[in-house]
Amino acid sequence: MTTVLRRIGASPRARGSATGQSCPDIFELSDGSFAVIGREATSELERELPPDAARADDERIVVITRETLVRAKDDIPRV
């Protein structure tokens, strides 16, 4: 069973969310994968993907803020 190991980057509250809820977030998982909480935008952005990009039926395009990713940069493993 895959579990959440840690948050990658600053928490929503540290990024200025008053409630700390319903905000983009990134997590490292026990299997080495990453989970992302973001705004679902598959129908909006799927047609914008480059020709060499594809999405499986069980995958979604999720949008996170630039600040979420930039503030996670130092926590993302290099390998």
C-alpha positions as CSV (number, residue, x, y, z in Angstrom):
1,M,0.0,0.0,0.0
2,T,1.4,3.4,-1.0
3,T,1.4,6.0,1.7
4,V,2.2,9.7,2.0
5,L,5.8,10.2,3.3
6,R,6.1,14.0,3.4
7,R,4.9,17.3,2.0
8,I,7.1,18.8,-0.8
9,G,7.5,22.5,-0.2
10,A,5.7,24.9,2.0
11,S,2.2,24.2,3.4
12,P,-0.8,26.1,2.1
13,R,-0.9,28.1,5.4
14,A,2.8,29.0,5.0
15,R,2.0,30.2,1.4
16,G,-0.7,32.5,2.7
17,S,-3.9,30.5,2.8
18,A,-6.0,31.8,5.7
19,T,-7.6,28.4,6.3
20,G,-4.9,26.0,5.0
21,Q,-7.6,24.2,3.2
22,S,-8.5,23.7,-0.5
23,C,-5.1,24.8,-1.7
24,P,-2.6,23.2,-4.1
25,D,-0.1,20.8,-2.5
26,I,2.6,18.3,-3.4
27,F,3.4,15.1,-1.6
28,E,6.2,12.4,-1.9
29,L,4.8,8.9,-1.7
30,S,6.3,5.8,-0.3
31,D,6.8,4.2,-3.7
32,G,8.8,7.2,-4.9
33,S,5.9,8.8,-6.8
34,F,4.4,12.2,-6.2
35,A,0.8,13.1,-5.5
36,V,-0.5,16.6,-6.4
37,I,-3.6,18.4,-5.1
38,G,-4.7,21.0,-7.6
39,R,-7.5,22.3,-9.7
40,E,-8.8,19.7,-12.2
41,A,-8.4,21.1,-15.7
42,T,-8.4,18.1,-18.0
43,S,-11.2,19.3,-20.3
44,E,-9.8,22.8,-20.4
45,L,-6.2,21.9,-21.2
46,E,-6.2,18.5,-22.9
47,R,-6.6,20.0,-26.4
48,E,-3.6,22.3,-25.6
49,L,-1.2,19.4,-25.1
50,P,1.7,19.0,-27.6
51,P,1.3,16.2,-30.2
52,D,3.8,13.9,-28.3
53,A,1.9,14.2,-25.0
54,A,-1.0,11.8,-24.1
55,R,-3.3,11.2,-21.2
56,A,-4.6,7.7,-20.1
57,D,-8.3,7.3,-19.2
58,D,-7.4,7.2,-15.5
59,E,-5.2,10.3,-15.6
60,R,-6.2,13.9,-15.2
61,I,-4.5,17.2,-15.9
62,V,-4.2,19.1,-12.6
63,V,-3.1,22.7,-12.2
64,I,-1.1,24.0,-9.3
65,T,0.1,27.5,-8.7
66,R,3.5,28.7,-9.7
67,E,4.3,29.5,-6.1
68,T,3.4,26.0,-5.0
69,L,6.0,24.5,-7.4
70,V,8.7,27.1,-6.9
71,R,8.5,26.8,-3.2
72,A,8.8,23.0,-3.5
73,K,11.9,23.1,-5.7
74,D,14.4,22.7,-2.9
75,D,12.5,19.7,-1.5
76,I,12.3,17.8,-4.8
77,P,14.9,14.9,-4.8
78,R,17.5,15.2,-7.5
79,V,17.5,11.5,-8.3
